[in-house]
Amino acid sequence: MDILVLCTGNSVRSILAEAIFRRDAAGRVGVISAGTNPVGRVHPAVLAFLDRKGLPSAGLRSKGLAELLGASAPRPGVILTLCPAAAEELPGDWPGRPATAHWPMQDPVAAPPDQLDLAIQQAFHRLTSRINALLALPFEDMQRADLAAALDRIGEML
């Protein structure tokens, strides 16, 4: 199954989620991140954080939804939105009717500059908890509605 993680800028939150999925999913899922209004680059503080954590950042880049809507684009089974704007802008007729859930996350970039690293670390830990809760599910055997309900419950986690 492919998972799409979506936020507005695709420079911090969704990039962190993509890196965590790559690390923790052990090939069980494919993952891609995108933004509804991508900034065009991964935030340098996120790249530095991932480097300190020993997570590879090769291939992580800021991209938009248009890139994922072509005939040859992956068809996610799950779409996770991380900010209200992305949830509102998600097309309702996504090909394949994936399960969708909103996992609200504050944007670390909104933190004061001297708190940016702490905000990124907090987002990383929150996403890690949620992603690992998802990966603990037998989602391969779940019906779409049951998966969507489970994803909603995970999105309510701290």
C-alpha positions in Angstrom: 0.0 0.0 0.0 1.1 3.5 -0.8 0.6 6.3 1.7 0.5 10.0 0.8 1.3 12.5 3.6 0.0 16.0 2.8 0.5 19.4 4.3 0.6 22.9 2.8 4.3 23.6 2.2 5.8 20.1 2.1 8.9 21.4 3.8 8.7 20.2 7.4 5.8 18.1 8.8 5.1 15.9 5.7 8.9 15.6 5.1 9.4 14.3 8.6 6.6 11.8 8.2 8.0 10.6 4.9 11.4 10.0 6.6 9.8 8.2 9.6 7.7 5.9 7.3 10.9 5.1 5.3 12.7 4.2 8.5 9.9 2.3 10.4 7.8 0.7 7.7 10.4 -1.9 6.7 9.1 -1.9 3.1 5.6 -2.7 4.2 4.3 0.5 2.7 5.4 3.0 0.1 5.3 6.7 1.1 5.3 10.0 -0.6 4.8 13.5 0.7 3.4 16.5 -1.0 2.1 20.0 -0.4 -1.0 21.8 -1.6 1.2 24.9 -1.9 4.7 23.6 -1.8 7.5 25.9 -1.0 9.9 24.2 -3.3 12.6 23.1 -0.8 12.9 21.1 2.4 13.5 23.4 5.3 17.3 23.3 6.1 16.6 22.8 9.9 14.7 19.6 9.0 17.6 18.3 6.9 19.9 19.1 9.8 17.6 17.3 12.3 17.3 14.2 10.1 21.1 14.1 9.8 21.5 14.3 13.6 19.0 11.5 13.9 20.8 9.4 11.3 17.8 9.3 9.0 18.6 9.5 5.3 17.3 12.6 3.5 18.3 11.6 0.0 15.2 11.9 -2.3 13.2 14.0 0.1 12.0 17.1 -1.8 9.2 19.6 -1.7 6.6 18.8 -4.4 3.0 19.6 -5.2 -0.2 17.6 -5.7 -0.2 18.1 -9.5 2.8 15.9 -9.7 0.8 13.1 -8.1 -2.3 13.3 -10.3 -0.9 11.9 -13.6 -1.8 8.6 -15.0 1.5 7.1 -14.0 1.5 8.5 -10.4 1.2 6.2 -7.4 -2.4 5.5 -6.2 -2.3 5.8 -2.4 -4.4 3.6 -0.3 -4.2 6.1 2.5 -3.9 9.9 2.5 -2.9 11.7 5.8 -3.3 15.4 6.0 -1.3 17.2 8.7 -2.7 20.7 8.5 -6.3 22.1 8.2 -5.5 23.9 4.9 -4.3 20.6 3.3 -7.4 18.8 4.6 -9.7 21.4 3.0 -7.8 21.4 -0.3 -7.7 17.6 -0.7 -9.6 16.7 -3.9 -12.7 14.7 -3.0 -12.5 12.5 -6.0 -9.0 11.1 -5.5 -8.4 8.2 -7.8 -8.9 4.8 -6.1 -10.9 6.4 -3.2 -8.2 6.0 -0.5 -8.9 6.1 3.2 -8.2 9.6 4.4 -7.6 11.0 7.9 -6.5 14.3 9.3 -3.7 14.2 11.8 -3.4 17.8 12.9 0.1 19.1 13.7 1.3 22.6 14.4 3.8 23.9 11.9 7.2 23.9 13.6 8.2 26.8 11.4 5.6 29.0 13.2 7.7 28.6 16.4 10.1 31.4 17.4 13.5 31.0 15.8 15.1 30.0 19.0 12.5 27.3 19.5 12.5 25.8 16.0 14.7 22.8 16.7 12.5 21.9 19.8 9.4 22.3 17.7 10.8 20.0 15.0 11.8 17.5 17.6 8.3 17.5 19.1 6.7 17.1 15.7 9.0 14.2 15.0 8.1 12.4 18.2 4.4 13.0 17.7 4.5 11.7 14.1 6.6 8.7 15.2 4.0 7.7 17.7 1.2 8.1 15.2 3.0 6.3 12.4 4.0 3.4 14.6 0.4 3.1 15.7 -0.6 2.9 12.1 2.1 0.4 11.3 0.9 -1.8 14.2 -2.5 -2.2 12.5 -3.3 -5.2 10.3 -4.2 -2.7 7.6 -3.6 -5.1 4.8 -6.7 -7.0 6.0 -8.9 -4.1 7.0 -11.9 -2.7 5.1 -11.6 0.9 3.9 -14.1 2.2 6.5 -12.5 0.4 9.4 -9.1 1.7 8.3 -10.4 5.2 8.1 -11.9 5.0 11.6 -8.6 3.6 13.0 -6.7 6.4 11.3 -9.0 9.0 12.8 -8.4 7.5 16.3 -4.7 7.7 15.7 -5.0 11.3 14.6 -6.5 12.1 18.1 -3.3 10.8 19.8 -1.0 13.4 21.4 
